[in-house]
């Protein structure tokens, strides 16, 4: 038994479950495979940033190291151990083909240009493509398997208690925050129209756009990397929605997962139409909607955890106040997000944005202190309250720095300015997401006294599914 203040939470045994007692439905393989891929792509993106420009062999070496470590962690935390690591590596290798295509296309384009003086998209020989793509899958499978051999020797005691739907949702959110950051750099460096067509890239299939052309100038890199990362987020959301349909019993969880997947599709169309229509207004809508969807992902990660079902709500005389404050904070942040988007894209409303920041800070402190102090017996509320106060403190500091850079030059003309203003934007997205999670936990755990008897009858027993 694990006790938290007035709440008693019955947990499952850490011992291996009897055969057939819990079904994974492949959640361990999918969540870890996508997680390895997300980490690999982030490392590759950072190492190839124009201001970093690491050598190709360094980038590849870092990517391979991530796969190795990912296999080790998969074997440690999955009940299937080494087999899960091997399969997760294969999934990652398959997904990595989304960027391997740029290398294949680059090689084909160079060969065609050498032989015939061609300058447009070149046909890629099927045998060559098969070797590259097959090699990606084989390499990732072997490396993850090697890592898994190490991981199986120190398995986690909690491996049978992990809810893989939640892990998968965390992976999706972990892929989306870098995507938002990459999108912020696109705006900061004015690269939104660097690649002038969509869904193609300079006439190429998006996944076959040559790496040399992508890195031929700064704008191409930021814009095309944003598109590629967006595709990985889309595939991750689709896989999570399908998995949730199979593994989750709660219908509203399935609906939320599919709604997020559909929202990402809408977001992709918004981004593409912004390019084809050369519309700044669509760019603003694209940025705002992305952060709202990210907040929904954070909520999905929260509600799919074991504690969300197991913790019993407590009646509080201040429940209505707490609930209203969290909702007010969320919508205040939405307004602040809109104002910030206008400042970044159009240079309008800077004073209103600063004024709104003061109101948001007050609401964050009110919600955070109440969650941490008044309802601190609940760990989810206590931790979320601490996090949101820390994040808003960082946001104020970043906002002041961004304002200094803007005042000095009228915009992020330097690399440092672009990075700092984008950090302010990305941290704002994180603040919105945490506020949504805080509202979710508050409405789940803090109830008015009049509703106490109703909730006592409706709260389900702790879930025992390993999915």
C-alpha positions as CSV (number, residue, x, y, z in Angstrom):
1,X,0.0,0.0,0.0
2,X,1.2,3.5,-0.8
3,X,-0.3,6.3,1.3
4,X,-0.5,9.9,0.2
5,X,-2.1,12.1,2.9
6,X,-5.8,11.3,3.0
7,X,-5.5,9.1,-0.1
8,X,-4.7,5.4,-0.2
9,X,-3.6,3.9,-3.5
10,X,-3.6,0.2,-4.1
11,X,-0.8,-0.7,-6.5
12,X,-0.1,-3.8,-8.4
13,X,2.5,-6.2,-7.4
14,X,5.9,-5.7,-9.0
15,X,6.3,-9.5,-9.4
16,X,5.8,-10.9,-12.9
17,X,2.2,-11.3,-13.8
18,X,0.7,-14.7,-14.6
19,X,0.5,-15.5,-18.3
20,X,-2.5,-13.9,-19.9
21,X,-3.1,-11.6,-16.8
22,X,-2.1,-8.5,-18.7
23,X,-1.7,-7.9,-22.4
24,X,0.8,-5.4,-23.9
25,X,-0.8,-5.2,-27.4
26,X,2.6,-4.2,-28.6
27,X,2.5,-1.0,-26.7
28,X,6.0,-1.5,-25.3
29,X,7.5,-2.0,-28.8
30,X,5.6,0.9,-30.4
31,X,6.2,3.4,-27.6
32,X,9.9,2.6,-27.3
33,X,10.4,2.4,-31.1
34,X,8.8,5.8,-31.6
35,X,10.7,7.1,-28.6
36,X,14.0,6.0,-29.9
37,X,13.2,7.6,-33.3
38,X,12.2,10.9,-31.7
39,X,15.4,11.1,-29.7
40,X,17.5,10.2,-32.7
41,X,15.9,12.9,-34.8
42,X,16.4,15.5,-32.1
43,X,20.1,14.7,-31.9
44,X,20.4,14.8,-35.7
45,X,18.7,18.2,-35.9
46,X,20.8,19.8,-33.2
47,X,24.0,18.5,-34.6
48,X,23.2,19.8,-38.1
49,X,22.0,23.2,-37.1
50,X,23.7,25.9,-39.2
51,X,25.4,27.3,-36.1
52,X,26.6,23.8,-35.0
53,X,27.2,22.1,-38.3
54,X,28.8,19.0,-36.9
55,X,30.6,16.6,-39.3
56,X,28.5,14.0,-40.9
57,X,30.2,11.1,-39.1
58,X,29.7,12.8,-35.8
59,X,26.0,13.1,-36.5
60,X,25.7,9.5,-37.5
61,X,27.7,8.4,-34.5
62,X,25.4,10.2,-32.1
63,X,22.3,8.8,-33.8
64,X,23.7,5.2,-33.5
65,X,24.5,5.8,-29.9
66,X,20.9,6.9,-29.2
67,X,19.6,3.7,-30.7
68,X,22.0,1.7,-28.6
69,X,20.9,3.4,-25.4
70,X,17.2,3.2,-26.5
71,X,17.5,-0.6,-26.9
72,X,19.0,-0.9,-23.4
73,X,16.2,1.1,-21.8
74,X,13.6,-0.9,-23.8
75,X,14.9,-4.2,-22.5
76,X,15.1,-2.8,-19.0
77,X,11.5,-1.5,-18.8
78,X,9.6,-3.9,-21.1
79,X,8.4,-7.3,-19.7
80,X,9.6,-8.8,-23.0
81,X,13.1,-7.7,-22.4
82,X,15.5,-8.4,-25.3
83,X,12.8,-9.2,-27.8
84,X,11.1,-5.8,-27.2
85,X,14.5,-4.1,-27.8
86,X,15.0,-5.9,-31.1
87,X,11.5,-5.1,-32.3
88,X,11.6,-1.5,-31.1
89,X,14.9,-1.1,-33.1
90,X,13.2,-2.4,-36.2
91,X,10.3,0.1,-35.7
92,X,12.9,2.9,-35.3
93,X,14.8,1.8,-38.4
94,X,11.6,1.8,-40.4
95,X,10.7,5.3,-39.2
96,X,14.2,6.5,-39.9
97,X,13.7,5.8,-43.5
98,X,11.7,9.0,-43.6
99,X,15.0,10.9,-43.4
100,X,17.2,8.2,-45.1
101,X,15.4,9.0,-48.3
102,X,17.1,12.4,-48.4
103,X,20.5,10.6,-48.6
104,X,19.3,8.2,-51.2
105,X,17.9,11.0,-53.3
106,X,21.1,13.1,-52.9
107,X,23.2,10.2,-54.2
108,X,20.9,9.7,-57.1
109,X,20.8,13.4,-58.0
110,X,24.6,13.7,-57.9
111,X,25.0,10.6,-60.1
112,X,22.4,11.9,-62.6
113,X,24.0,15.4,-62.6
114,X,27.4,13.9,-63.3
115,X,26.2,11.6,-66.1
116,X,23.7,13.8,-67.9
117,X,23.9,17.3,-66.4
118,X,20.5,17.0,-64.8
119,X,19.5,19.5,-62.2
120,X,15.9,18.4,-61.2
121,X,14.7,15.4,-59.3
122,X,16.4,12.2,-60.4
123,X,15.0,8.7,-60.6
124,X,16.3,6.5,-57.8
125,X,17.2,2.9,-58.8
126,X,14.9,0.4,-56.9
127,X,17.9,-1.8,-55.9
128,X,19.7,1.2,-54.4
129,X,16.7,2.3,-52.5
130,X,16.1,-1.2,-51.1
131,X,19.7,-1.4,-49.9
132,X,19.5,2.0,-48.1
133,X,16.1,1.4,-46.5
134,X,16.9,-2.2,-45.6
135,X,20.2,-1.2,-44.2
136,X,18.5,1.4,-41.9
137,X,16.2,-1.2,-40.5
138,X,18.9,-3.8,-40.1
139,X,21.3,-1.4,-38.4
140,X,18.7,-0.1,-35.9
141,X,17.6,-3.6,-35.1
142,X,21.1,-4.9,-34.4
143,X,22.1,-1.9,-32.4
144,X,19.0,-1.9,-30.3
145,X,19.4,-5.6,-29.8
146,X,23.0,-5.1,-28.6
147,X,21.8,-2.5,-26.2
148,X,19.0,-4.8,-25.1
149,X,21.5,-7.5,-24.1
150,X,22.9,-5.1,-21.5
151,X,19.4,-3.8,-20.4
152,X,18.1,-7.3,-19.7
153,X,20.6,-7.8,-16.9
154,X,19.1,-5.1,-14.7
155,X,15.4,-5.1,-15.4
156,X,13.2,-2.6,-13.7
157,X,11.1,-3.8,-10.8
158,X,8.2,-1.7,-12.1
159,X,8.2,-3.1,-15.6
160,X,4.9,-5.0,-15.1
161,X,3.2,-1.8,-13.8
162,X,4.0,0.5,-16.7
163,X,1.0,1.8,-18.6
164,X,2.2,1.9,-22.1
165,X,-0.6,4.2,-23.3
166,X,0.8,6.9,-21.1
167,X,4.4,6.2,-22.2
168,X,3.2,6.5,-25.8
169,X,1.4,9.8,-25.0
170,X,4.6,11.1,-23.4
171,X,6.6,10.2,-26.5
172,X,4.1,12.1,-28.6
173,X,4.3,15.2,-26.4
174,X,8.1,14.9,-26.3
175,X,8.2,14.9,-30.1
176,X,5.8,17.9,-30.4
177,X,7.7,20.3,-28.1
178,X,10.8,20.2,-30.3
179,X,8.5,20.6,-33.3
180,X,7.1,23.8,-31.8
181,X,10.6,25.0,-31.1
182,X,11.7,24.2,-34.7
183,X,8.6,26.1,-35.9
184,X,9.6,29.0,-33.7
185,X,13.1,29.1,-35.4
186,X,11.4,29.1,-38.8
187,X,9.6,32.3,-37.7
188,X,12.6,33.8,-36.0
189,X,14.8,33.4,-39.1
190,X,11.9,34.4,-41.5
191,X,12.2,31.0,-43.2
192,X,8.4,30.3,-43.5
193,X,8.5,30.6,-47.3
194,X,12.0,29.3,-47.8
195,X,10.7,26.2,-49.5
196,X,8.1,27.7,-51.8
197,X,5.9,24.7,-52.6
198,X,3.8,22.1,-50.6
199,X,3.3,19.2,-50.1
200,X,6.4,18.8,-52.3
201,X,9.7,20.5,-51.7
202,X,11.2,22.2,-54.8
203,X,9.4,19.6,-56.8
204,X,10.7,16.6,-54.8
205,X,8.7,14.2,-52.7
206,X,9.1,15.7,-49.2
207,X,10.9,12.5,-48.0
208,X,13.2,12.4,-50.9
209,X,14.4,16.1,-50.8
210,X,18.2,15.8,-51.1
211,X,20.1,16.6,-48.0
212,X,22.6,18.8,-49.9
213,X,19.7,21.0,-51.1
214,X,18.2,21.1,-47.6
215,X,21.5,22.3,-46.2
216,X,22.3,24.6,-49.2
217,X,21.0,27.6,-47.2
218,X,19.7,28.3,-43.7
219,X,16.1,28.9,-44.7
220,X,15.8,25.5,-46.5
221,X,17.2,23.7,-43.4
222,X,14.8,25.3,-40.9
223,X,11.7,25.0,-43.1
224,X,12.3,21.5,-44.4
225,X,13.4,20.1,-41.0
226,X,10.1,21.5,-39.6
227,X,8.2,19.6,-42.2
228,X,10.0,16.3,-41.6
229,X,9.6,16.6,-37.8
230,X,5.9,17.3,-38.3
231,X,5.6,14.1,-40.3
232,X,7.1,12.1,-37.5
233,X,4.6,13.7,-35.0
234,X,1.8,12.8,-37.4
235,X,2.8,9.2,-37.6
236,X,3.3,9.0,-33.9
237,X,-0.2,10.4,-33.3
238,X,-1.7,8.0,-35.7
239,X,0.0,5.0,-34.2
240,X,-1.1,6.1,-30.7
241,X,-4.7,6.5,-31.8
242,X,-4.7,3.0,-33.3
243,X,-3.1,1.5,-30.2
244,X,-5.5,3.3,-27.9
245,X,-8.4,1.9,-29.8
246,X,-7.1,-1.6,-29.2
247,X,-5.7,-1.3,-25.7
248,X,-7.8,1.2,-23.9
249,X,-11.2,0.4,-22.4
250,X,-12.3,4.0,-21.8
251,X,-14.1,5.3,-24.8
252,X,-13.3,9.0,-24.1
253,X,-9.6,8.2,-24.1
254,X,-9.9,6.7,-27.6
255,X,-11.9,9.8,-28.7
256,X,-9.3,12.1,-27.3
257,X,-6.4,10.2,-29.0
258,X,-8.2,10.3,-32.4
259,X,-9.1,13.9,-31.9
260,X,-5.5,14.8,-31.4
261,X,-4.6,12.9,-34.5
262,X,-7.2,14.7,-36.6
263,X,-6.0,18.0,-35.1
264,X,-2.5,17.3,-36.3
265,X,-3.9,16.6,-39.8
266,X,-5.6,20.0,-39.7
267,X,-2.4,21.6,-38.5
268,X,-0.5,20.2,-41.4
269,X,-3.0,21.6,-43.9
270,X,-2.8,25.0,-42.1
271,X,0.9,25.0,-42.4
272,X,0.9,23.9,-46.0
273,X,-1.8,26.4,-47.0
274,X,0.2,29.1,-45.3
275,X,3.0,28.4,-47.8
276,X,0.8,28.1,-50.9
277,X,-1.2,31.2,-50.0
278,X,1.7,33.2,-48.7
279,X,-0.5,34.1,-45.7
280,X,0.8,35.6,-42.5
281,X,-2.6,35.2,-40.9
282,X,-2.5,31.5,-41.5
283,X,1.0,31.4,-40.1
284,X,-0.4,32.9,-36.9
285,X,-3.3,30.4,-36.7
286,X,-0.8,27.6,-37.4
287,X,1.3,28.6,-34.4
288,X,-1.6,29.2,-32.0
289,X,-3.4,25.9,-32.9
290,X,-0.1,23.9,-32.5
291,X,0.2,24.9,-28.9
292,X,-3.4,24.1,-28.1
293,X,-2.9,20.6,-29.6
294,X,0.3,20.2,-27.5
295,X,-1.7,21.0,-24.4
296,X,-4.2,18.3,-25.3
297,X,-1.4,15.8,-25.7
298,X,-0.1,16.7,-22.2
299,X,-3.6,16.1,-20.8
300,X,-3.8,12.7,-22.6
301,X,-0.5,11.8,-20.9
302,X,-1.9,12.7,-17.5
303,X,-5.3,10.9,-17.8
304,X,-3.8,7.7,-19.1
305,X,-1.6,7.3,-16.0
306,X,-2.5,4.8,-13.2
307,X,-3.0,7.6,-10.6
308,X,-5.7,9.3,-12.6
309,X,-8.0,6.3,-12.0
310,X,-6.7,5.2,-8.6
311,X,-6.7,8.5,-6.6
312,X,-9.9,9.2,-4.8
313,X,-11.3,12.8,-5.0
314,X,-11.7,14.9,-1.9
315,X,-14.5,17.3,-1.1
316,X,-13.3,20.9,-0.5
317,X,-15.3,24.1,0.2
318,X,-12.9,25.9,-2.1
319,X,-13.4,23.5,-5.0
320,X,-15.4,25.9,-7.1
321,X,-12.8,28.6,-6.7
322,X,-9.9,26.2,-7.5
323,X,-11.7,24.9,-10.6
324,X,-12.6,28.4,-11.8
325,X,-9.0,29.7,-11.3
326,X,-7.5,26.9,-13.4
327,X,-9.9,27.5,-16.2
328,X,-9.4,31.2,-16.1
329,X,-5.6,30.6,-16.2
330,X,-5.9,28.4,-19.3
331,X,-7.9,30.9,-21.3
332,X,-5.8,33.8,-20.1
333,X,-2.8,31.9,-21.5
334,X,-4.6,31.4,-24.8
335,X,-5.2,35.1,-25.1
336,X,-1.5,35.7,-24.2
337,X,-0.5,33.2,-26.9
338,X,-2.6,35.1,-29.5
339,X,-1.0,38.4,-28.5
340,X,2.5,36.9,-28.6
341,X,1.8,35.5,-32.1
342,X,0.9,39.0,-33.3
343,X,4.0,40.4,-31.8
344,X,6.2,37.8,-33.5
345,X,4.6,37.8,-36.9
346,X,3.4,41.4,-37.2
347,X,5.2,43.4,-34.6
348,X,1.9,44.6,-33.1
349,X,0.5,44.7,-29.6
350,X,3.7,44.5,-27.6
351,X,2.4,46.7,-24.7
352,X,-0.8,44.7,-24.4
353,X,1.2,41.5,-24.4
354,X,3.3,42.8,-21.5
355,X,0.2,43.9,-19.6
356,X,-1.4,40.5,-20.1
357,X,1.8,38.8,-18.9
358,X,1.3,40.4,-15.4
359,X,-2.3,39.0,-15.2
360,X,-1.1,35.6,-16.3
361,X,1.7,35.6,-13.7
362,X,-0.8,36.5,-11.0
363,X,-3.1,33.6,-12.0
364,X,-0.3,31.2,-12.2
365,X,0.9,32.1,-8.7
366,X,-2.7,31.8,-7.3
367,X,-3.2,28.4,-8.9
368,X,0.2,27.1,-8.2
369,X,0.3,28.1,-4.5
370,X,-3.2,26.6,-3.9
371,X,-2.3,23.3,-5.7
372,X,1.0,23.1,-3.8
373,X,-0.2,24.3,-0.4
374,X,-3.9,23.8,0.0
375,X,-4.1,20.5,-1.8
376,X,-0.5,19.4,-1.4
377,X,-1.6,16.0,0.0
378,X,-2.1,15.0,-3.6
379,X,1.2,14.5,-5.3
380,X,-0.1,15.2,-8.9
381,X,-1.5,18.6,-7.7
382,X,1.6,19.4,-5.5
383,X,4.1,18.6,-8.3
384,X,2.1,20.4,-11.0
385,X,1.8,23.5,-8.8
386,X,5.5,23.6,-8.3
387,X,6.2,23.1,-12.0
388,X,3.9,25.8,-13.2
389,X,5.4,28.3,-10.8
390,X,8.9,27.4,-11.9
391,X,8.0,27.6,-15.6
392,X,6.3,31.0,-15.3
393,X,9.4,32.4,-13.5
394,X,11.5,31.2,-16.4
395,X,9.0,32.6,-18.8
396,X,9.2,36.1,-17.3
397,X,13.0,36.0,-17.5
398,X,13.0,34.9,-21.1
399,X,10.3,37.5,-21.9
400,X,12.5,40.3,-20.5
401,X,15.5,39.0,-22.5
402,X,13.4,38.7,-25.7
403,X,12.1,42.3,-25.1
404,X,15.7,43.6,-24.8
405,X,16.7,41.9,-28.1
406,X,13.6,43.3,-29.7
407,X,14.1,46.8,-28.4
408,X,17.7,46.7,-29.6
409,X,17.1,45.7,-33.2
410,X,13.3,45.5,-33.8
411,X,13.5,41.8,-34.2
412,X,15.8,38.8,-33.8
413,X,18.5,39.8,-36.3
414,X,21.1,37.6,-34.6
415,X,21.4,33.9,-33.9
416,X,21.4,34.6,-30.2
417,X,18.2,36.8,-30.5
418,X,16.4,34.1,-32.5
419,X,17.3,31.4,-30.0
420,X,16.2,33.4,-27.0
421,X,12.9,34.6,-28.5
422,X,12.2,31.1,-29.6
423,X,13.0,29.7,-26.2
424,X,10.4,32.2,-24.8
425,X,7.8,30.9,-27.3
426,X,8.6,27.2,-26.5
427,X,8.5,27.8,-22.8
428,X,5.2,29.5,-23.3
429,X,3.9,26.4,-25.0
430,X,5.1,24.3,-22.0
431,X,3.3,26.7,-19.6
432,X,0.0,26.4,-21.5
433,X,0.3,22.6,-21.4
434,X,1.1,22.4,-17.7
435,X,-1.8,24.8,-17.0
436,X,-4.1,22.4,-18.9
437,X,-2.8,19.5,-16.9
438,X,-3.3,21.4,-13.6
439,X,-6.9,22.1,-14.6
440,X,-7.4,18.5,-15.5
441,X,-6.1,17.3,-12.1
442,X,-8.0,19.9,-10.2
443,X,-11.3,19.0,-11.8
444,X,-10.5,15.3,-11.2
445,X,-9.4,15.5,-7.5
446,X,-11.0,18.6,-6.0
447,X,-14.8,18.4,-5.9
448,X,-17.5,20.5,-4.2
449,X,-18.9,18.9,-1.0
450,X,-22.4,18.4,-2.6
451,X,-20.9,16.1,-5.2
452,X,-18.9,13.9,-2.8
453,X,-21.4,11.1,-2.5
454,X,-22.0,11.0,-6.3
455,X,-18.3,10.7,-7.0
456,X,-17.8,8.0,-4.4
457,X,-20.1,5.8,-6.4
458,X,-18.6,6.6,-9.8
459,X,-14.9,6.4,-9.1
460,X,-13.7,3.1,-10.7
461,X,-11.3,0.7,-9.1
462,X,-7.6,1.1,-10.1
463,X,-6.9,-0.2,-13.6
464,X,-4.9,-3.4,-13.7
465,X,-4.1,-3.4,-17.5
466,X,-0.5,-3.1,-18.4
467,X,-1.6,-1.4,-21.6
